[in-house]
Amino acid sequence: MYPDEPGVYAIIDSKMRAYIGATTKSLNDKWKQHQRNLQKRNHHCKFMQNVFYKGYILEFIPLEINDDPWKAEQEWWDRFKEQGYEMMNGRPDGNGGYIFDEETRKK
């Protein structure tokens, strides 16, 4: 069980691929939502859906409890990218939207 608080989270796999997300609701509920969508094969992030479909184990990691997580989401995305993770989603713009870099657009 994960925190029932808002915040920033990562979903990673063993190949150093990461999805960074944020929620203003419960982190626990957000993970359950991701799991449901992946199992139904209708996740909005096609990259993560393909990783899941190929049998890679995805790990949910709460990164930060934060009532206004959008700016922090962007900072965490940048940290993971700098550490060499291949990002499954585009770079957040700090307002809950995403900016896709050239590498991500090619996928």
Buried (B, 14 or more C-beta within 10 A) or exposed (E): EBEEBBBBBBBBBEEEBBBBBBBBEBBBEBBEBBBEBBEEEEBEBEBBBEBBEEEBEBEBBBBBEBEEBBBBBBBBBBBBBEEEBBBBBBBBEEEEEBEEEEEBEEE
